[in-house]
């Protein structure tokens, strides 16, 4: 597999990460402080949106598994067809409508559409890994390219969004004299401009950011289409039949390596989503870093981007299970940031968190092809199961992330979060500290404990590779 093909494949997945990163870091604070939606309604938007994307995963897997081969492949047509609709839904997800009463329905509709459409993109795109090459090293290398570019996409998305919209969340009133604005009502602070109007500066900068990021989709999809050639299933015989979706789903749920891998990274990805979703709120309201949040986000993502090649070399030398230990590095430093909110410490924590996030992004997508190969060896005369594995994996991780974000937003509602005030109540600050420190730490430790029982080792991978070569 040529370097050009791997690079084009990696670039094709970057736009999804650019948009997803902007939403992960900024959608919650946008809904609360710009659209003036209550934390409870924001939790509904976040949870139902993620849930709609999760529900779309098995549906997408079902229809894709039944797709026929075309001149451009079986997966590529799905990627191309959903991209224009994804762009439109993403832009309107950040548009502030002139009406107030129906804003919850507006954001719920377009967030659900965006999540569902990104699923229709992500499932065939991620499954495409299995149809680039039959060689495990090629696929691992392509996955490393993809993860590096996706982390760069996450960096670009957060950086673009952060730099463009930073002025929407920096209030000179809060900086100069924060003691004047400690009440529980937005309307008690008329010196701060109300950003809830569709023509306000805050609303405009968010729409500018949405337009810029939507344009990145077009570039990515063109590079993917021109630079990647999808190959048909190399192991299937002409007489082999596609596994029915429901039967294939039942078989995957009984496949031990897949169950352990999914359960482990379900918890770990939820922890990472909680960190992303609440980090800007934490910096703004709980750590006194209101003017530094965009630079801290960039630090996290630069660290993640540059460390992906390191983790790729590490897992090649020491094994994939051993590389998972790097995910735990963020735990002690996040706890330190919560207990000692110091600016220098915050940047150091951001750097270490980036290393851990890179490991958590690379490992599941590097390990999933091994699980698919293991399943193929046990079911040699079936085909079309790849999309079932990928769609159900994304389903579980999205559903868990949606539940986590929904509960975190509901927790802010319960503790009395008020948009627009310079200082939140002590209960809100404590909740943000728990969502950044204690809760992710517990989830990561549980996920790593489950991963200890993951049965595929480096030796068994080599044995599977030899057996599949013999089968081919």
Buried (B, 14 or more C-beta within 10 A) or exposed (E): BEEEBBBBBBBBBBBBBBBBBBBBBBBBBBBBBBBBBBBBBBBBBBBBBBBBBBBBBBBBBBBBBEBEEEEBBBBBBBBBEBBEBBBBBBBBBBBBBEEEEEBBEBBBBBBBBBBBBBBBBBBBBBBBBBBBBBEBEBBBBBBBBBBBBBBBBBBBBBBBBBBBBBEBBEBEBBEEEBEBBEEEEBEEBEEBEEBBEEEBEBBBBBBBBBBBBBEBBEEBBBBBBEBBEBEEBEBBEEEBEBBBBEEBBEBBEEBEBBBBBBBBBBBBBBBBBBBBBBBBBBBBBBBBBBBBBBBBBBBBBBBBBBBBBBBBEBBBEEBBBEBBBBBBBBBEBBBBBBEEBBEEBBBBBBBBBBBBBBBBBBBBBBBBBBBBBBBBBEBBEBBBBBBBBBBBBBBBBBBBBBBBBBBBBBBBBBBBBBBBBBBBBEBBBBBBBBBBBBBBBEBBBBBBEBBEEBEBEBEEBEEBBEBBEEEE
